[in-house]
Amino acid sequence: MGVMSSEIDTAFRVVDERTASRRIAAWVDAGYAADLRALGLFDPGRLAELFDVANGPRGRAPTTVLELPGRGEHLHLRLALHGGWLRPLLRDAWPGLGRQHAELETTRTLRRDGAPVPRPLVALGERRRSGVWRVCVGTLHVANAPNAATWLADRDADAAAERIARAASAAGEAVRRFHDAGGSHRDLHLGNLLVQEDAAGNAPRVLVIDLDRASAGAPPDAGRRMAELMRLFRSAVKRGIADRLAATGIEAFTQAYTRGEPALQRALERTLPRETARLNLHRLGYSLASRLAS
């Protein structure tokens, strides 16, 4: 995926709006600042209004998709929520925009270096009267691209084995490019891959999304790569859709990721016993959780 030089050179600039009781702050792609202002994103109360009635695809965090005036493009906004044990306590309360600004810059760096990630546009926050911030991250929306979990759940493995193998191959190539660009993803799972197909039946385009706490630097070593690949596979196991990949899908992904390079294949294989043991522990945990919930 080529990136225009004007996009690479784009700097994120600061927007800081103050009212008597509220403060709006943002890091924004300078080329889109006027469009975001026209959408009212720098107005007090706008974030609460948007995420009370989010209309975009929903994952862990609420999202909304807004048409950018006069561009024929859309903005995809994702509300930043805490995860893990902090989520019930803090939910969408943040001390500032530091973590979201870091995500923006990481996404921009990886895109510049050839990773298949969406174009980042804005990290936006509103400080509430309590002093904490409600924050969201915005990227250029990728139309007609369900996440891989949704895409795979909608496929019948027997009827669509070839189609699944093609998508798995595209996913393997996308994750390889992401790693080779220096990307390390803290939460690589099926919900964080987008699968975009066209009506002409060309090979799918796969993008890696949600780079919260991801990093950009030197390409990860084999151990880190394998840990992320196995986390991706575990997400299929956890969702009960791993069988839909079948051997052909897994082989297609692996071949696309390794590109038949013996040195990389051997390096990944050396980490396999540890990752297999981890997978088995997770399988036990998934089974136990399912029994407790029933």
VOGU-3710 file (C-alpha; in Angstrom, 3 decimals, decimal comma):
1> mgvmsseidt> 0,000/0,000/0,000  1,635/3,217/-1,149  1,467/6,354/0,957  1,417/9,815/-0,613  4,438/11,941/0,292  2,136/14,781/1,359  0,560/12,410/3,875  3,942/11,305/5,213  4,952/14,905/5,749  1,717/15,802/7,519
11> afrvvderta> 2,295/16,935/11,083  -0,308/16,604/13,797  -1,054/20,006/15,235  -2,636/20,971/18,524  -6,154/22,319/18,823  -6,950/23,800/22,228  -10,425/25,291/22,772  -11,484/26,672/26,147  -14,867/27,734/27,464  -15,958/28,795/30,913
21> srriaawvda> -16,460/25,217/32,101  -15,033/22,936/29,414  -11,822/22,383/27,509  -11,459/20,654/24,147  -8,001/19,490/23,095  -6,844/17,541/20,056  -3,917/16,378/18,036  -5,180/16,567/14,461  -3,934/15,921/10,922  -3,537/19,495/9,698
31> gyaadlralg> -5,094/18,619/6,344  -8,358/17,592/8,019  -8,614/20,172/10,814  -11,162/22,353/9,002  -13,348/19,336/8,189  -13,363/18,158/11,794  -14,244/21,640/12,960  -17,136/21,710/10,458  -18,420/18,491/12,053  -18,532/20,270/15,409
41> lfdpgrlael> -15,956/17,981/16,987  -14,353/20,870/18,866  -17,661/21,961/20,419  -18,411/21,260/24,104  -20,638/18,212/24,588  -20,127/16,888/21,079  -18,352/13,686/22,151  -21,060/12,795/24,646  -23,672/13,422/21,965  -21,890/11,219/19,426
51> fdvangprgr> -21,241/8,265/21,676  -24,665/8,243/23,246  -25,975/7,210/19,813  -22,942/5,617/18,125  -23,772/4,399/14,627  -20,584/2,608/13,622  -19,472/-1,007/13,992  -19,183/-1,908/17,665  -16,329/-3,810/19,238  -15,052/-3,473/22,785
61> apttvlelpg> -15,333/0,310/22,555  -18,186/2,330/21,027  -17,470/3,779/17,584  -19,147/6,212/15,254  -18,665/6,979/11,560  -19,142/10,528/10,255  -19,113/11,798/6,690  -16,374/14,338/6,042  -17,997/17,267/4,221  -17,135/17,534/0,539
71> rgehlhlrla> -14,495/14,790/0,556  -16,340/11,584/-0,228  -14,565/10,120/2,816  -15,627/9,228/6,332  -14,120/9,594/9,775  -14,110/6,552/12,061  -14,059/7,595/15,730  -13,406/5,127/18,554  -14,088/6,058/22,163  -11,100/5,213/24,366
81> lhggwlrpll> -12,033/2,835/27,173  -9,867/1,244/29,822  -9,468/-2,517/29,651  -8,933/-5,274/32,174  -9,669/-4,765/35,847  -9,580/-0,963/35,446  -12,535/-0,902/33,072  -15,338/-1,086/35,683  -13,576/1,546/37,796  -12,495/4,096/35,202
91> rdawpglgrq> -14,302/3,185/31,974  -13,811/6,305/29,757  -12,072/8,556/32,318  -8,520/9,544/31,309  -5,945/11,936/32,803  -5,237/13,424/29,353  -4,538/12,593/25,704  -0,998/11,248/26,061  -1,751/7,594/25,364  -4,064/8,398/22,447
101> haelettrtl> -1,557/10,830/20,931  1,054/8,052/21,142  -1,325/5,732/19,261  -1,765/8,372/16,575  1,977/8,818/16,117  2,644/5,067/16,145  0,005/4,516/13,472  1,450/7,316/11,351  4,994/5,960/11,667  4,002/2,412/10,767
111> rrdgapvprp> 1,907/3,567/7,818  4,852/5,617/6,558  7,059/2,519/6,789  4,696/0,325/4,794  2,449/-1,279/7,415  -1,167/-1,885/6,292  -2,886/0,368/8,833  -5,579/3,050/8,403  -4,661/6,713/8,026  -4,726/8,369/11,484
121> lvalgerrrs> -6,539/11,706/11,682  -7,170/12,824/15,247  -6,847/12,182/18,968  -9,588/14,280/20,560  -10,584/14,856/24,147  -12,978/16,890/26,274  -12,173/17,635/29,893  -15,188/17,296/32,119  -16,014/19,327/35,200  -14,535/16,576/37,383
131> gvwrvcvgtl> -11,164/17,176/35,716  -10,941/13,842/33,876  -11,088/13,555/30,111  -13,332/11,705/27,679  -11,091/10,819/24,727  -11,435/9,264/21,286  -9,155/8,356/18,380  -10,104/8,918/14,749  -8,869/7,304/11,543  -9,975/7,459/7,936
141> hvanapnaat> -12,860/4,989/7,684  -12,371/1,820/5,636  -15,701/1,055/3,978  -17,161/-2,436/3,505  -14,534/-4,036/5,719  -15,841/-6,187/8,580  -13,347/-7,362/11,134  -11,937/-10,837/10,583  -13,972/-12,386/13,405  -17,241/-11,187/11,866
151> wladrdadaa> -16,082/-12,087/8,367  -15,082/-15,612/9,391  -18,210/-16,226/11,456  -20,295/-15,470/8,349  -18,472/-18,059/6,231  -19,390/-21,717/5,876  -16,048/-23,539/5,924  -17,033/-26,281/3,450  -18,670/-23,976/0,921  -16,076/-21,223/1,150
161> aeriaraasa> -12,760/-22,998/1,781  -11,036/-21,305/-1,162  -12,370/-17,886/-0,183  -11,231/-18,393/3,415  -7,777/-19,466/2,219  -7,484/-16,310/0,081  -8,438/-14,098/3,018  -6,101/-16,008/5,340  -3,262/-15,498/2,862  -4,015/-11,757/2,709
171> ageavrrfhd> -4,056/-11,639/6,519  -0,713/-13,439/6,743  0,832/-10,989/4,297  -0,645/-8,007/6,170  0,645/-9,120/9,574  4,073/-9,844/8,052  4,216/-6,325/6,593  3,118/-4,913/9,941  5,936/-6,726/11,760  8,528/-5,948/9,094
181> aggshrdlhl> 7,653/-2,247/9,360  8,631/-2,451/13,041  5,154/-2,910/14,471  4,471/-4,745/17,697  0,775/-5,076/18,587  -0,304/-5,454/22,214  -3,695/-6,957/21,343  -3,575/-8,713/17,973  -6,808/-10,665/17,611  -9,353/-11,282/14,854
191> gnllvqedaa> -11,341/-8,215/15,841  -8,312/-6,055/15,043  -7,968/-7,161/11,430  -10,246/-5,672/8,777  -11,056/-7,728/5,663  -11,997/-5,667/2,623  -13,229/-7,504/-0,476  -14,315/-6,019/-3,783  -17,058/-7,053/-6,180  -14,520/-8,065/-8,839
201> gnaprvlvid> -13,254/-10,952/-6,723  -9,716/-9,646/-6,353  -7,582/-10,752/-3,425  -8,893/-9,236/-0,171  -7,151/-6,283/1,432  -6,433/-6,725/5,137  -5,616/-3,887/7,545  -4,314/-4,025/11,118  -6,241/-1,663/13,412  -6,522/-0,446/17,030
211> ldrasagapp> -2,889/0,330/17,808  -3,474/1,387/21,410  -0,185/0,649/23,240  1,359/-0,726/20,037  4,942/0,262/19,283  6,984/1,136/16,221  10,692/0,458/16,105  12,950/-2,370/15,014  11,109/-5,403/13,570  10,199/-7,769/16,444
221> dagrrmaelm> 12,219/-10,923/16,984  10,867/-14,404/16,284  9,641/-14,900/19,847  7,569/-11,733/19,805  6,252/-12,478/16,325  5,150/-15,967/17,316  3,512/-14,715/20,506  1,393/-12,304/18,469  0,571/-14,901/15,820  -0,557/-17,367/18,470
231> rlfrsavkrg> -2,602/-14,682/20,197  -4,346/-14,162/16,864  -5,070/-17,888/16,600  -6,223/-18,053/20,240  -8,835/-15,419/19,471  -10,333/-17,788/16,882  -10,298/-20,602/19,449  -11,905/-18,380/22,081  -14,691/-17,369/19,682  -15,304/-20,987/18,679
241> iadrlaatgi> -14,544/-20,367/14,999  -11,047/-21,844/14,686  -12,453/-24,885/12,867  -13,659/-22,625/10,051  -10,073/-21,817/9,173  -9,400/-25,508/8,544  -5,923/-26,737/7,653  -5,999/-24,900/4,312  -6,636/-21,517/5,935  -3,909/-21,980/8,534
251> eaftqaytrg> -1,466/-23,153/5,855  -2,337/-20,196/3,624  -1,750/-17,750/6,466  1,542/-19,389/7,452  2,879/-19,515/3,904  2,006/-15,869/3,285  3,558/-14,782/6,582  6,820/-16,729/6,223  7,049/-16,293/2,420  8,802/-19,650/2,353
261> epalqraler> 11,885/-18,273/4,135  13,568/-21,239/5,887  15,402/-19,127/8,495  12,202/-17,442/9,662  10,305/-20,736/9,644  12,945/-22,363/11,841  13,048/-19,385/14,217  9,275/-19,464/14,636  9,239/-23,238/15,101  11,720/-22,964/17,978
271> tlpretarln> 9,164/-20,908/19,930  6,276/-23,252/19,139  6,481/-25,551/22,233  6,169/-22,588/24,606  3,316/-21,030/22,640  1,514/-24,370/22,324  1,645/-24,819/26,102  0,244/-21,312/26,498  -2,535/-22,107/24,024  -3,469/-25,241/25,977
281> lhrlgyslas> -3,704/-23,213/29,189  -5,974/-20,739/27,473  -8,139/-23,541/26,095  -8,582/-24,800/29,665  -9,504/-21,315/30,808  -12,037/-20,860/27,985  -13,630/-24,209/28,818  -13,844/-23,379/32,522  -15,346/-19,968/31,833  -17,932/-21,521/29,520
291> rlas> -18,957/-24,047/32,184  -19,248/-21,400/34,874  -21,404/-19,255/32,595  -23,774/-22,096/31,729
//
